[in-house]
Amino acid sequence: MKTIIVHAESDKMKKITEYLKELKVAFETGDEDSPYNPDFVEKIKKSQKQYKENNYTTVAQEDLEKYLKP
C-alpha cells in the first residue's frame, strides 16, 4: 500500500474525496485547523463507536453518586 498526502483547499477537498470514493480507495481526512487535541478526538470517536455497537453502561440518576465518588 502506498500513501499520498494532499494539501488542498476545503472547496477542492470535497471533489477529491468524492473521486476517491468512486475509485473505492481507502483514505483519511484531517483538519490542520482543528482546535482539538488529536488524542481527544480519537477518544470521542472510540466512544461514539462503542455507543453505536451498544457497548455502554447506563446509570440511574439515583445511583450517580456511587459512580462519581472516588
ChimeraX attribute file (.defattr): number of C-alpha atoms within 10 A of each C-alpha:
attribute: neighborCount
match mode: 1-to-1
recipient: residues
	/A:1	2
	/A:2	3
	/A:3	6
	/A:4	6
	/A:5	8
	/A:6	9
	/A:7	9
	/A:8	10
	/A:9	8
	/A:10	10
	/A:11	8
	/A:12	10
	/A:13	14
	/A:14	11
	/A:15	11
	/A:16	14
	/A:17	15
	/A:18	11
	/A:19	12
	/A:20	12
	/A:21	12
	/A:22	9
	/A:23	9
	/A:24	9
	/A:25	10
	/A:26	7
	/A:27	11
	/A:28	7
	/A:29	9
	/A:30	7
	/A:31	8
	/A:32	8
	/A:33	6
	/A:34	9
	/A:35	7
	/A:36	10
	/A:37	8
	/A:38	11
	/A:39	9
	/A:40	10
	/A:41	12
	/A:42	11
	/A:43	11
	/A:44	12
	/A:45	12
	/A:46	12
	/A:47	14
	/A:48	14
	/A:49	12
	/A:50	12
	/A:51	12
	/A:52	10
	/A:53	9
	/A:54	9
	/A:55	10
	/A:56	10
	/A:57	6
	/A:58	5
	/A:59	9
	/A:60	6
	/A:61	7
	/A:62	7
	/A:63	9
	/A:64	10
	/A:65	9
	/A:66	9
	/A:67	8
	/A:68	7
	/A:69	6
	/A:70	5
